Amino acid sequence: MTINKAVENCSEVFTPIGQATDVDISGIVPNAPLGADSDGVMPHTCVGKLLADHPHLRPPVIEGLLRQGETMNVIAPAKAGKSWLVNDLAIAVATGTPWLGRFETHRGDVLLIDNELHPETTANRIPKVAAARHIPLSKIADSLFVANLRGGLLDIISLGPYFQSLEPGRFRVIVLDAWYRFMPAGTDENDNGTMASLYNQLDYHAARLECCFILIHHSSKGGQASKAVTDVGAGAGAQSRAADAHLVLRAHEEKDVIVLDAAVRSWPPIEPVCLRRNFPVWDPDDTLDPSSLAGPRSRRSKSTTPSKPKPEPWTPERFVEAFITETPQRRDKIFLNAANELPKIQAKQLLSVAEADGLIHRWQDGYSDPVRFSTQPQPAFKETS
């Protein structure tokens, strides 16, 4: 059954956004936390049992970016092509093929809830993206589901009963496009408390449904080149902090190129990648420098001022030449002389390696005398008659 038919069947439980006035944000999250008892008491456990009960991370959905039960923001300026990019992502998950040729996916059904496009537009776009990826429509006909809600918008609260009607595991990924239109009427995307509550609602549904949510959102106004990844996105900072992956698209200095970068919670940091527009899809272009973003940052990189050369690496030979003399010196004096050039722990390591390699020699006049170091061996002790 298509998602449109499912929405029709569940229409009695939906409330259009236009009717959702005077929303009490404090009530959008279930009173009892997920896993709490009927009295709302939060369970707790010792670390030993925690480790025994959860020996592994949650199953991956998009390798390097997203796991089951997590939420990912996709942030880009208006009309930058982010919806086309996420359509590509939805097709990749629905068929279990790598996204952009580098992010492995784990196949599962995908639900795209779109409140901006007419169904005719979506029906025109998806075949184009599938054809560009050489994927027959037969492979996504029963695994990619779409609900076009333009003209009958449903906010995240109104969608709650529909999400409750779904069986856990029914969808691996649910896409919300565009996120700002799923916010209840009267809410403020710049309010951290409000946004944290909305993301808590998504976390609740993601945990129960054993799926991921992908939210398509717009970037803030102005240049994005000088901003950190987590600062690219309109609204309160809670949005980037609450999401498990915050994926941003920023303009490259070269035309028809964007830079994909992300901050992730349960994966190692990813390297940014340049994507070149090959309509209707974006393809990685490893010949370009991802740091060459359009805007102030890229202009600074074009400055005629020569860049400062990288410092020469510290080797045992260089250390000896700089700080060890023929005159024997105590260890603490050597470290003091080197303090302005390198950390003490590195100086200790270089001194130890230099001695092991025979570049320096210990001097000690008696068993109780302090050790000193010189580039010359200590003369043999001669007894006098």
C-alpha angles and dihedrals in degrees: 000000000000121000090243089059090046090053090051091050091050096040093114091066096051127092118198115238091244089066096045098091129153092022116192102219093193089068101051093090119066111263093235113058117239106280095016122126126249091275091056094249111157113228120228135189141191120262092249093059091040091058092044093050095045110034093152139042118253116283113277121245099176110020111237095011119045143023134192112289094020133118127224129194119211107200128189140136119277115282091010093127099258094136090054088049093051091047085057089050092049091052091048093054093042090056100031093239125140114272112235087353093283112061109073115217133203111227121248141133116286129208118203113196107191122185097172107053131065114238089247090059094050090046088054097046105046096058090049093054092044091050091050088055092045091241116145114232088235088071093060100030092097101025105050116065127188135197115187107198101173108138092019103053121188121200124215091266094050090050091056097091091049092052089048089055093058122093116241109264094021091121128025093198132021116194121203112199115210109012097197090061092056092060113105117256112271095025122125119225088203093062112095095203093052094048093046088054092051092050089048087057090052091048090054093052093042091053094048095043094042089227142113128249121217115195121198110209139164128251124243122266122275133032117335101191096092095045128098116247092254092052094058105096136074119258137023122355089238088081094068093038095049096049119082092218126027108194118186134189117206131179118261120218088248117079119257092015128113131184118231115207133160146189110217132190108201100030137062114270113280126228114243115250133202116235121200120207112246096167124265091019140037120236129194116257109196092181091076130078111244091205091065095091122170111255137039095336094057091045090056090051089058094056116131090225106111114245118248110262117246113258117257110261117252113249128174089254093052091045092053092047092050103041113013120078137180088257107082114248132191118249095246092053091051091052091047092053091049096045095097093051108043142358119280093241090056091047089053091051094048092048091051093048092046091054093046090051092051094246093124135026136216121241123198125160096194141003092261096041119103118260118252132189131223139167087238128067117252111257116250114264113253121205117224122220 
